[in-house]
Amino acid sequence: MKQSRRNFIKLSATAAGMLYSLDEFAATDKPSFKQNEKFSLLLMATNWGFNGTIDEFCAAAKKEGYDGIEPVWPTEAKDQEALFAALKKYGLEVGFLCRGWQNDFREHLDSFKKVTSDAANNRFQKPVYINCHSGRDYFSFDQSVAFIDHTTQLSKDTGIRFCHETHRSRMLFAAHITRQFIEKKPDLKLTFDVSHWCNVHESMLGDQKETVDMALERVEHIHARIGHEEGPQVNDPRALEWEAAVKQHFAWWDKVAERKKRNGERMTILTEFGPPTYMPTLPYTRQPLADQWAINVYMMKLLRQRYGA
């Protein structure tokens, strides 16, 4: 037992020495884009997996240097009041995640319309954007279009960006499916969480470059999680074995940053590494293999170094 423990400690120390250097990665091949002075970067925190009150979460996000947060739109009045009080207290921006879960198309769409309209027209604070988990992967094309048409009109009415996420189980669950919507719905804007596509297609999408490039032109918001061919989340992006996956994700994100900087637009990114069991765990104990909060903060700082004004 003692020998096993010594070996584990030795192995852990060796692994720690193989973690990426933040400064080294940020300085290596850092893109040099022409930048319009109107460009701005907002880095958002997720409360997914945070064990604490919304006030405690906002305090932690502010302390780490985040610009804002992206929670699920709260439907209860008391939760809304607590959220907006914390946002005001800590001076944070907000983007909302809106979604429905119903299996029936009509019930799902009606629910989606209500939560998106309520979030956009809330009386407290205007969101920077609204991220949409839209529909289900088995809804028909025409049914899915109804979600896009609703948010397109709501965006015109409110001036808020609505972005539909490339997410498993939702209408944009795969690259080739998303392409059909891109080609037929010119107002469609995307939240780009490409980690899902890597998982769905069991590849780093090298065989769908044209489709991915089309999608990148529609990206208005990014969920910065590193996926791979067999899953939507690596255990720790700082580990050397994920270097190729990390660099590929940044290559995709660089294209969005280049466009945003050139056009002088606001770029919003959510660091969204998730808790167990999105985070891989040890068998039997379900203990996470890495620190979710630390990884998200690491990613936030890396993104700010790479894309900051």
KETORDREN-606178 format. One record per residue (C-alpha): y, x, z. Coordinates in steps of 0.001 Angstrom, whole numbers, plus 500000, padded with zeros to 6 digits. Layout:
<pts>
YXZ...
</pts>
This chain:
<pts>
500000500000500000502428502820500924501620504620497687502261501432495683505580500937497443506641504521496712505692504090493067507672500844492868510765502478494398510430505437492050510039503136489049513040501053490136515195504164490478514131505332487027514933501924485534518343501917487201519115505203485481518396503581482126521011500849482479523761500798479907527040502480480742529783499843480392532448502359479400530159504144476973529138500971475160532717499649475008533930502931473544531110503366471039531887501975467607534543499717469083535882497623466198539458498210465143540821494914463855544266494092462554545766491937465262548353489198464993550543489185468110549631485543468754545994486412469422544736485695472926541386485990474679540108483641477374536916484538479224535230481655481008532724481500483870529780479135484241528869477473487532525310476983486275523185478439489061526087478932491497525178477861495018528393476712496597531291474301496338533546474070493310536326475643495374534079478584496262533062478959492626536654478966491364537625481490494042534772483784492974535592483434489263539260484219489878538408487233492040536187488700489317538928488348486696537866485307484692540557483263482951538841479912483405535605478007483872533327475743481841531629473113484036529891469934482981532434467091482919532076465367486316531761461595486035532436460801489716536089460462490805535612462522493975534088465372491973536940465261489467539520465473492246537738468434493854537457470234490519541064469824489468542333470720492928540392474005492725541619474716489195545223474266490324544721476295493495543367479319491647545343478979488405542325478675486104541949477223482621539109474816481936536784473864479120534257471085479588530632470669478606529938467084477534526504465713476719524112462790476726520413462704477535519231459293476367516324459145473935517668456056472184520279456955469584522708454102470282522605454567474052523021458311473634525997457994471280527729455434473486527315457678476524528528460709474572531608458858473362532500457852476899532177461282478521534024463091475716536849460535475719537137460632479511537195464426479571539771464675476798542063462046478261541796462973481934545057462700483906544788466071485635544624469043483253544227469383479505541071471312478656541299474296476338538253472977474478535324470617474889531860471974474182529365469375473002525626469187473490525366466760470619522528464359469950518857465281469856516870467412467438514894464370466240517910462189465407518383461712461665521133463464459723523162460247459441522767459551463152523913463072464012526949462786461759528226460030464051528725462597466821530756464849464529532870461976463215533656460826466751534822464250467931536761464886464723538835461779465321539182462456469039540402465982468267543073464572465955544136462088468632544319464584471512544879468008469949541817469365471782539189471510470072535715469953470038532881472376469337529253471422468776526807473899470254523965475602468411521473474642471082517751473949471222516819470255471463520246469265470067521257468416466521522190472046465662518964473503467051518192475677464006520170477701461501518923475965458348519561472517459880523083473499460922523780474655457375523313471083456102526067469876458435528345472800457559528030472056453853528779468328454228531173468132457202534177470438456671535730469517460029532694470643462032533496473393464559530800475326466374530071476703469795527981479691468787525063480299471122522964482275468706520405483140471402518824479726470759518400480409467062516762483781467748514225481917469872513731478966467489513248481168464410511382483896466312513574486483464634516951488170464761517861486068461718517877488887459197516273486552456680519056483955457088522135486170456843523974483902454393523488480878456642524566482772459761527676484055457972528549480482457007528179479441460626530357482303461864533235480984459760533081477714461731532825479255465210535611478266467615533873479087470904531125481519471928528430481367474585527734485039475241524102485255476193521694487769474654518540486245473229515553487761471463512698486778469213510600485314472028513221483777474295516841482656474717517660485203477436516750488839477997516045489722481612518964492174481830521191493134478865521969496462480537518348497589480179517801500130477443514949498217475810517378495458474777519872497778473073519090496516469560519404492864470596522697493509472402524171495333469418523079492572467030524750489874469136527952491889469327527845492403465555527874488603465168530620488133467752532689490915466153533020488825462998534504485952464985536846488306466821538008489863463549538960486436462157540610485297465368542663488479465693543700488467462047544846484847462232546491485159465644544288482515467259542921482004470726539363483233471251537309481645474029534014483054475326531735481819478094529401484314479756526289482191480152523305484070481468521417481442483426519470481235486702515686480926487073513799479889485114516129480736482248516264484069484019512719485527483829511025485646487229508200487389489034504910485471489174504046483479492304507398484088494030509709482998491173512105485714492250514627486504489466514255489836487710518003490489487781521234489271489386522636486415487273526181486635488647526341490421488252525142490208484646527727487575483734530518489618485320529240492696483466529355490791480194532846489450480942534230492948481515532473494292478450533858491494476284537377492031477625537194495751476872535919495118473377538094492185472327541100492207474635544581492431473163
</pts>
